[in-house]
């Protein structure tokens, strides 16, 4: 099962191609069609690139990837290496790896020579359904996650579901958290479809997995096309995609990206907090909250952490880049498939109403 999704924003258009066993074929096309190509490759998937007969003749840099690579030092060092290769404005960076590499590569591509071409080949489920779609990139600072970055659309995205067979169950779960998020915020039918098919996704059933990736990207595309740079403050706002991310990002920052939680695990806890908050404020029924929580528990997604309401967590949230005019922009639920953006919350209200329903 092959799928193609077209993304057309105000200034850019590109395609996302989902095809099994397609990476090497597409790398050959990229090399043939582009002037000068620099590959940035996660060391964990370098074995794929080595399948290319003439890989030693290509310009490539391998990187030992984790969330900690997204910093100013790595940005500067990699930029210098790429500049020394001799790039021009029509040169292309190809990122082969997960979301952290895609975020860093996108930021580099958007700023080198004021913008060079970018192609993404995401190799984790999380990056295939989330960070490779929509043009966001960024690096972290001591104050928080993705506080420095740009919106910069790639020229194309190549998704190969077969690469996911190399992932651990934990890495698959991390990506699945973003997939179920899309159902929770926008599509009740998709949520129930995932209820029935999640086990097949974890068994890497190609048709089910491809369908889940495809549907997840379609939902994200809705928000990207209506609000590419996250300016709207209504039900069409791209910020709706941040459901679970306020507390999730704060947890990641609190633990200094030490891999206690994957991104998806942190967002999973954040979604449960947001759903509970929605119920405590009177928006979400107890029945829908329990359906969400039961789904998470039955698929081994975490729902709590001993430090999730630590004072430092709230201090981090107070610096969240999504805040506006002293208010916390928080994504809440009126029901499964019905999320909305609330800009009326403050720290006092969060602390009062974010206890988890038992």
Secondary structure, 3 states (H helix, E strand, C coil): CCEEEEEECCCCEEEEEECCCCHHHHHHHHHHHCCCEEEEEEHHHHHHHCCCCCHHHCEEEEECCCHHHCCHHHHHHHHHHHHHHCCCCCCEEEEEECHHHHHHHHHHHHHHHHCCEEEEEECCHHHHHHHCCCCECCEEECCEEEEECCECCCCEEEECHHHHHHCCHHHHHHHHHHHHHHHHHHCHHHHHHHHHHHHHHHCCCHHHHHHHHHHHHHHHHHHHHHCCCCCCCCCCCHHHHHCCHHHHHHHHHHCCCCCCCCHHHHHHHHHHHHHHHHHHCCCCCHHHHHHHHHHHHHCCCCCCCCCCCCHHHHHHHHCCCCCECCEEEEEEEEECCEEEEEEEECHHHHHHHCCCCC
